[in-house]
Amino acid sequence: MANKSKTSPTFGHSSNSIVQIAILVGFLCSLPVIQGQDVHSQCGNLTASPPLTPFVVPLTLPPVIDISTGVPITLGTYKISQSVHPDLPNTTFYAYGTSQETATYPGPTLEAKQNVVSFVRFENHITDPEHIFVVDRTLHHANPPNGGVPIITHLHGGDAESKYDGHPDAWYTAAGDTGPKFVTRDNVYPNEQPASLLWYHDHTVGMTRLNVAAGLAGLYIIRSESEDPPFLPSGEFEIPLVIQDRQFFPNGSINFPDIGLPPFAHPQWCPDYTGDVILVNGKAWPYLDVQQRVYRLRILNGANSRFFTLFFSDSRLQFLQIGTDGGYLWTPILLSNITIAPAYRVDVLVDFRAVPIGSSFFLNNSHADTILTNTTTPTTNYVMKFNVVRSSGRKSAQQNVVVPSSFGPVPNISGWASTATLYRNVSLVATLPPVFNLSFLLNNAHWTDAPTETPQLYTIEIWDITHLIPNGVHPIHIHLVNFLVMHTQAFNYTRLNASECSLQLPYPDAGSCFTQAPQPPNPSEIGWKDTIIVNHGTVVRLLVPFFPRSGQLYSFDPTTFPGYVWHCHILDHEDNDMMRPLAIQPPPHA
């Protein structure tokens, strides 16, 4: 599809199919669904966004703030009005910025340097007495006595002391109320980890899905003079892409559910919020003019629950993945498509030199709308448009791009595994009505239960994460550390649930529930990760070192108050108890 018509289609569709509700209801033991009213938004059956003409808004880049100078900066959260598309009135967001006037959705990109400490103060200037979305008070949530909108910012993927990690119970409001584990608004980020793309977002207990959907997210880049190859695309040829989804009312406001599923258990909570409009850097289906050059795309899936499988409409274009959550891969991987779960980051090169000037093509998405359906909304099949244009200069200088065949040594996973001090079995489970309210849990434990994941500092653990929920996919995120995927192994969920087999017996034993031998990680999940997809009916084995990637000691004490967490990064699940403390213990013989 090298040459597309310049005429843009109009995206408009009916409400999400009631079939999706039927599927979800079947999953929830055939619970009844209350039909939504015009003044409400029903989980799984939101009124469609107004028809919008795609590819008419140019891609914008978030402002950049250099935080490598040693000078502290202050980012506030503010209520702002911002346009996502000319066919819609402005949308109200909560946003980060150095002032009310400079606040943007997404927030500014913070650029740090490896081994140079950054100081960032996050202030709360959102003075709304109530959130712009309805708060479901049947969930365990931040409940400030004087009202208002609580926030706490987490640097996702960052190695930092836990009081700077954005603990969910460390929230605070503009009125001065604080959560039980609040310590400070002033954050110290050592930036001692490898060069990588991180992101910051709100992490308030029971309200993360609301605050992120309202706009509280931004990118954080660690650069390294010693690690960054000198001949990768940079400047105008390095493009950050924050991909999210939203649904909108005709007045421009965000359509977020206020009728839950099942409503008698959780009146407002929805298991998976997905929208029918794809936003990139805060714009609906934008376009970007590119030259016949190699571009570096730094991509974040910042959605609440939507997965994306990205591919180009032109088969000549592929992704050369050079990095993942934790930084550079040891070997670049050429991919025709790439699946990114919520919180995944990918660092890819795209070579436009073979595409003729005047051509247009699309970055598309083929992933189903929700984890419980196999359907897609037509409007979500497109992400953005690229137009190949002539260089604006009289003579375009030859671009000198050199991609190393290796970015470093391959980790000795088997060697490290042989020194592991603990095998830890953790599980993903769900409680279902009518016996319980619907919740997704880790190890059948609630957020408020005592910690059970208590690794010793400077040791290696092997985690087996077993998906024991009847359906769905869950991206699991572990704070503080990066890990490596050792393998994934499928099992027969039906037989296991009927106690007809065991996961303690290896494949191909007749009594084993496993249906295959252990499989290596998918190509896009090779490398150092902090978030990993766990599919239904699988066990994912992780090598988890509780020490820095350098192999040295942390410059701070990870055992101090208030501690870290691990959780599902479908934010709707995280807010409904799919999160647990991660209490790092002193090292052996400390």
N, C-alpha and C positions, 0 to 999 in steps of 0.2 A: 504494500500500500504506500508506495513512494510518493505518488502525487495525488493528494486529496483535494476535493473541491474546497474552494474558499468559502462556500456557503456553510454556515454553522447550523446544525440541527437545533431544534428546541426540545429541551428535556421536560416532559410532563408525563405523569403516570397516575394510575389510581392508587388508592390506599393499599398498604401491604396486604397480601392475600390472607384471607381467613384460614387458608390451609396451614400457614405458619402457626397460627394460634392453635389449630387442631393438633399439630405435631407437638407443640410445647405442652398442651394440655394432656396429651397422651403420656408424655414424659413425666408429668406431675400427677400421675394416677387419675387421669380423666377428671381433673377439677373443672368446675364450671367457670365460664368467663362472663363477667358483667359487661354488657355492651356500653361503649363509651358514648358520652353526650357531646354535643357540639362544643361546649365550653371546656371540655376536658381532653386530655391526651392519654389514650389507653396503651399500655405496654403491648408491643407487638402489632398494634393496629393504628399507628399514628396517621393523622391526616397528611396527605402528600404535600410536599412543598409546592409553592406556585411554580408554573413552568418558567424555566430560566434558559436563556440562550447561552450555550457553553462557548468557551474559547474566545471570549471578547474582552477579557480582563488580562492585562499583562501580569506576569508573575512579579511579585514584589519580594524583596529580600529584607529580613528583619534588620534593624540597626545593629551595629557591632560595637561592643564596649571592650576595650583592652583592660583586663584585670591583672596584668602581669607587672605592673609598675610598682607594686608594694603599697600603693595608696588605696585606702579603703574606699569602696563605693557603696552607695545605698540604692537599693531597688525597692520601690514601694509597690503595693497592689492597689489598683484604682478601678473605679467603675467608669467605663468609657463607652463611646458610641463610634462604631467603625463600619465601613461598607465592605461587604463581601462580594457584591455583584450590583451593577447599575440598575438591574430590574427589581431590586429589593430596596426598601427603606433601610437606613442604617440599623445595625444590630447592636444591642447592649451586650458588652462583655465585661468580665473582670480581667484585668491585664496588669502585667509588670511594666515598670518604667522608672526612670529617674525622677519623674514628676508626673502630675496629672496630664500635662500637655504632651509629654513624650511617651506615655504608656502605649503599648501596642499589643495586639494579639496576632501571632505569637509574640512572646516577650523578646527583648534584645538578645542577640547571640553574645555570650560571654567568652572571650578568648583568653586562655591562660597559657603559661609556659611551663614545661616540665621542670620540676624541682624549684619553681619560684612560687612562694606562698601567696595566695590571694585572700583578700578580706572582703566579704560581701555581707552587708546588713540588709535584711529583709524586713520592711515595715508594712503594717496593715493600715491602709487608708480607705478601706471599704466601710462606709458608715451606714449602709442599709440596715434597718432594724431586722429584716428578714432576707433570706437568700432569694435570688431571682428565680430559683427553682424550689419546688415544694420539698421540704425535708421530711423523710419518713422516720417518724419517731419511734417506730417499733424496732428499728435497728439500734445497736449500740453505737452512739454517735457523740460527737462533741456538743455539749449543751451549755453554752456560756450563760451564767445567771442573769446578765444584763442584755441578753440577745445579741444580735449582730451576726457577722459572717466570720467564723474562725478560719485561720490559715496556718499552715506550717509548710515550709519549702524543703523538699528532698532533692539533693543532687544525685540523680540516678546514675549509678555506675561509679560514683566517687569514693575514693579511699579517704575517710575522714573520721575523726573522733565522733562517737555516737551523739554527743550533744549538738553536733553540727550536721547530723545525718537526716534531720527532719522526722523525728520520731512521731508517729501518729497521735500520741497523747501529749505532745509538746506544743499544741496549738495556742494561738493568742488572737485577740480581737482588737479592733480599733479603739474600743472602750477600755481596754486594759485587762480584761479577763484572760486567764491563762489556764491551760490544761494541767493535769496532775504531774506531768513529766517535763514541763517547760523549764528550760535553763536559760536560753539567751536568744536574742534576735541577731546577734553578731556572729557570723560564721567564718571559720578559718579552714581553708582548703589547701592542703600541702602540695597537691598536684605532683606527687612523687611517682605516679603510675605511668605506664607507657602512653605515647601519643594516641589519642582516641577521641571519638565523638560521644559525649555524654549529653544528658538533658536534665533540666530542672523542672519540677512540677509540684503542685500542691499534694499533700499527703495526710490531710486531716482525717482522723478516725471517723468512719461512718459517712464521710462527706467528700472523699477524694473524687468520686465519680461526678459530683455536682460541680466542684471547683475546677476540675480539669475541663469538663464540658463547657463551663462558663468562660474558659480561656486561659487559665493559669498554667502555662507551659512555655518553655523556651529552650534553646540549644546552648551547650557548653562545650567548647573545643579545647583540648589540651594539645599544644604543638610542641615538637621537640626538634632542636637543631641536630641532634645526633641520630634520631630515628626517621625523621621525615626525609624521603628521597628528594634530592634537589631538582629533579626534572619531572615531577608530577604537575598536572595542570593546577594553576593557582590564580589568584586574583579574580578577574571576571569569568574565568573558566572553571572555577570551583563554586558549585551552586548547592546551598543547603535547601533541602526539601522536607518540610514538616507536613506530613500527610495525615489528615483527620477527616471525620465525617460529621455532619449535622443535619437536622431537619429544621425547616423554618415555617413560621406562620406568615401570612401575607403582609403583616406589619413589620416584618424583618426580625422579630424576636425568635429565639431558639425554641423549637418545639421539643420539649423534654417531658417524658411521661409523668402524669400526676395520678394515674390509676394503675396500680401495680398488678402483678400476677404471681400468685393468686391474691386478689385484693383483700380477702378476709384474713389472710396471714400477714401480709405486708401491704398496707393500703396504697403506698406510692412506689415502692421499690420494684424495679424491672430487672430480670436476670441478665438481659443483654440490650444495651442501648446502641442502635445503629441508625444512621440517618441516610436520606436519599440524595444528599448533596456532598460531593467530595471537595474538600478544601485543601489547597496547597499553599502554605505560608499565609493562611487566612483568606485566600481568594477562591471563589468557586470555579473549578475547571479552568485555570488560567492557561495562558500560552506563553512560550518563551522563544524568542528569536535566537538561533544559534548559528555560528559560523561553521565552515567545514574544518572542524578541529576536534581534538579530543577534550572531552569535558569530564570533570570529576564531580559526581553527584553524591552528596552526603545526606542520606535518606533516613528519616525517623518515622516510624509508625507511632504517632501520638494519639491514636484513637482510644476511646473508652473500651471497646470490645471487638471492633472490626479487624479481621485479618485481611491482608492484601496479597494477592499473587500477581506480581507486576511483570509485564512483558511489553515489547514494542510492536506496533502494528506493522512495521517494516522488518521483514525477516533478516535484512542486512545488519540490523542493530541488535547487539547483545550486551550483556553486562559482564565486564571483567571485574569480579569482586576482589578487592584488595584489602578489605578490612571488615570487621564485625564489631560487636559490642565493646570488646576489650582492646581494640586496636588492630594493627596490621596482621593479616594472615601470614603464615610462613611461606605459602605458595599461592599466587593468584589463581582464581578459578573462573573459567569462562562459563556463563550461564545464559540460557535463552529466556528463562523466567526465574523469579526469585520470590519466595513466600516470606512475608514478614508479619509476625504476630505483634500485638500491642507491646510497645517498649523496645522492639528490635531496632537496631541501627545497622545499616549497611553502607559501606564505602565502596563505590563502584566507579569504573571508568567506562565511558561510552564514546566510541569513535564515529564521528559524523562525517569523516572525510570522504566516504564512499557514496554519500547521499547527494544528489544534484542540488544546486542552488535553485530555489523556488519550490522545493518539495515541502510537504507537510506530513507529519506523522504523529502518532499518539502513544502516550504511555497509558496502557490499559490495565484493567484489573479483572481477573476471572474468578476470584474467590467468592464463595457463597456469602450471603448477607449476614447470617448468624451461624453459630456453631451447631444449631439444632435443625437447620434446613439445608437443602441442596439447591435452593433457588437464588437468583440474583435479581435485583432491581435494575432495569436497563440503565438508569442514570448512573449507577455505581460501577458500570463496566468501563467507564472512562475516568482518567485521573487528570491528565493535562495534555496540551498540544505543543509540539515543537515545529517551528518554521525555520528552514535552512535559508539563511540570507547571506548576501555578499558582505564581506568585511567593510566596515565604515571607512577604514583608512585607504589611502591611494594605493599603497602596496602593503599587503599583509605579510608581516614577518613570518618566516618559517617557524612553526611551533616545534620546539625541541622537547618531545616527551619521551622519556625512557622509563619503562616499567621493569623493575628488577625481577629476575626469575625467582628470587627468594628475599623475604624480608627478615629472615632470621632462622635459627635452627628449629627443627621440629621437636616439640616437647617429647621427652621420654616417658610417655604415659604408663607403659607397663612397668618401668623402673620405679616411678613414683608410686604406682598402685601397690607394689610389693612392700612399700614402707608405710602404707596406710595404717593408722592406729585404730580405726573403727569403721565397721560397715554399719550404715544407718539406713533402716527401712522406714520410709515415710509414705503416706498414702493420701490420695484425694478421694473424699467421700462426700455424700450429700444426705441431708435429713429432709424427709418429705412429709407433707400433710397427708392424712389428717392427724397423724400421731404427733408430729412436730411442725413448727413453722419451717418453710423452705429455707435452708441454708446450705452453702458449700463450705466444707471444712477440710482442714489439714490434720491428718492423724486423728480424726474424730474428736478434735479438741477445739474449744472456742478461743477467741482472742484474749479473753480475760482469764483463761486458765493459766496455771503456773507453767513456766517454760519447760519444754521437754527436749528441745534442740540446744544442747549446751556443749559445743565443741571446745576443745582446749586450743589455746593460741599456739601457733607455730607447729601444728600437726596437720596431717592429711587425712581426710575422711573420704569414704566412698558412699555416695547416696544412691539408693535405689528408690525412685519415685514411681509408685504404682497407681495407675488410674482406675479407681474402683467405682466410678460414677456411671450410670447406665448409658450415658451418651456424652458427646461434646469433646472439647479440646480446652486445655488450660495452659497458658504460658506462666511458668513459675519463675519468680525473681528472688534471688538471694542478695541481701544487702552486704556491703563491705567487700565481698570477695568476687573474683572471677573463677570460673570452673571450666572443665573440658568434658565434652560428651564422650563417654567411652563406647557405649552402644545402646541400642534400643531393641527390645524383644517383645513380640506380640504374644498375647495369650487369649484363650477362649473365655470370654467374660461370662457367658451363659453357663458353662460347665462349672466355672469357679463359683459363681453365685449359687449354684445348686449343690455345692460341696462334692462334686463328682471328680475332682482332681486337685492337684496341689501345685503351688508355685515354688515349693521347696524342692521339688524334683526337677532335674534338668531335662531339657529336650534332648532326645526324642523318647524319653521314658514313657511307657504307656500310661502311667499315673500322673504325668506332668500336664499342667494346663497350657504350657507354652506350645505354640503352633509353628514355631520356626526357631532356628538358631539365632543367636545374637547378631544384629545387623549393625554395620558401621553408621555413623551419623550421616544425615543428608549433606550434600556438598555445601549448602548454604549455612550449615550449622557446625562446620569445622572451625576451629579457632577458639579463642578465649571469649566466653560468654558470661553474661550475668542474668540472662532470661532465656528459658528454654521451653519449647512446645512439648507438652505431654498429651499424646492422643489417647482416645478411648481404647481400652483393651491393650495397653502397652505398659511396660516397665522401662523407664529411662535410667541408665546408670551414669552417674557423674563422678568425676574426680574433683574433689573440692579441697584445695589447699587453703588453710587459714593462716596465710602469710602473704606478704607482697609479692608481686610477680618478679621483682628483682632478686627474691630469695633472701633479702636482708630483713632487718627488724623494722617494724613500724616506728615512725617518729613520734607516735602518740600511743596512748594506752587504750586498746579496744575493749578492755574489760570493765570500763567505768560506766556509771549511770548516764543515760537511761537505757542503753543497750540498743541492739539492732532488731530487724524483723526479716521474715521471709513470707512471701504471699503470692497469690495468683494476681497477674497483672491485667486480667479483665477487671476493670475497676468496679463494676457492679458486683462482682463476686468478692473482691477484696473488702468492700464496704459491708458485706453481709457475712462476716466472720471467716472468710477464707484467708486468714492472716494469723501468723504466730510469732511470738518473740523468738529472737535468736540471741541467746545469752552467752557471749564468749567468756570462757573461763581462763584463769591464769595458765601459763604453759606448764608442762610437766616439770617437776623438781624446781619450780620457781621459788 
